[in-house]
Amino acid sequence: MPDQASDGTFEPTGAAPEPSGAAPAVQVEGVWKRFGQQIAVHGIDLVLPAGKFIGLVGPNGAGKTTTLSMITGLLRPDSGRIRVAGHDVWSDPESVARVKARIGILPEGLRLFERLSGRELLAYSGRLRGLPGAEVDKRATQLLDVLDLAGSQHKLVVDYSTGMRKKIGLAAALLHNPDVLFLDEPFEGVDPVSAQTIRGVLERYTTSGATVVFSSHVMELVESLCDWVAVMAGGRIRAQGPLAEVKGDAATLQEAFLELVGANGRAAAGDSLDWLGGGAQGDGR
């Protein structure tokens, strides 16, 4: 695991492992998930390399959140195999516990203990993870300072803004120094200042050799942050690999993404709305 410096950032322990010579951070083999008559995930295979900033991208309803929930032990797959940090996630109850000890999670729509202060939330989270109290307090102080929450540490979480909630949730996910950090839409609804703070912490974290996997449908953000991308649509993986390979000859990831998910033809869908705009009231007057 990466080492934590006295200023709360994460110090490199050497060069980030190359995917060809190190075990993948995540391996997904033939995973299916159905909700009633709807198939949310169609037998996907996915290999996410260790030591990378990885984007799992796709349109709304692509199956990203369902996939991350199965990978992180929150939702049992109907079939298939998942390994995280070298451990089989669903082979037995003990394996789920081992995986959860090695990962950090910031899910979309995170529900926090709102009647705790920010510091109390971190103290509770760290002790729940089995960390010594003194170490929890030290790390909490460092994270609160780095994430610009020190001035609000004694404020109840219920009174936090969206950006502050994302930051305190990230602090709780990082507190035990996980090998792999999973983030579901971490920048959704976050103001630019908070987003830049979160981004800086995540970039430093991956520099230390850890792995960040985050889902998003904002291609510009993924392209600016990630060096490895998986594209998902309709519950299937349409492409995966280094950013440059997934982009191919496209000028931007957005262009490549639209081609991969078959959405290029929809760009002209609004052409039929010839009555829209221009201040006209239509022919029904």
C-alpha positions, 0 to 999 in steps of 0.5 A: 500500500502507498505510504502516507506523508505527514501532510496527509498526502500519499508518498510514492513507494516506487513507480506505479506497477505496469499492468503487464507485469503485475496482477490486475487490480480488478478481474471480471469474468463472465458476470451477469446480473438480471433484475426481473426481466431486465438484464442489467449486465450481459456476461461482461469480461473486464480487466483493470490494471493496477496503479492506474487512474481508470474511467468506467464510462457510459450513458445513463443506464449502461450498467456502470453502477450495477457493475461497480456494486458487484465488484465492491461486494455490495451486490451479488452477481447472478453468475461469473467471477470477480477478483479484486486485489488478488481476492475472489469477491464472492467465493465465500463470506470471508472473501467479501470481508477480505476484499472490503478491507482492501478497497475504498468506496464512494458510491453515488448518492452516498448516505452518511451519518448526518447527525455526526460532525465531519470529524466524528464521522471519520473517527467512527469510520476509522475505528470501524475499520479496526485502526488504532484511535490515535492513528485514526485521529492523526489521519483524520486531521490530515485529510480534513486539512488537505480536503479543506474541511478543517474549518467545518470539521465540527459541523454536522454532516446534515449541514454540509453542501454537496461538495463538502459531502463528497469530500468527507465521503472521500476522506472516509474512503481513503482513511484506511489507505486502500489498495483500490478506490472505487468512485461512482460519479465523484464530481456530480454536483460538485462546485469547481473549487471542490472538484479541483481539490478532489482531483488533486488528492486522487492524482497524488493517490494514483502516483503513489501506486494505488488504483482509482476506478471511477464511473462517469458520463462526462467524457472531457473529465475522463479524458483529462484524468484517466490513462485507462478507460472502459466503455460500457453501454447496454450492459456490455463492455464495448471497449477497454484499454489505454486511453489512446487505444480506445480513442483510436483515430478519433480527435476526442474521447467523446467522438470515440464514445459516441461511435462505440455506443452507436449514438452518432445518428442521434445528433440530428434527432432534434432536426424534426423539431422545426417548431422549437425556438425562434419565438413562434407560437406554432400553427395552432394559434 
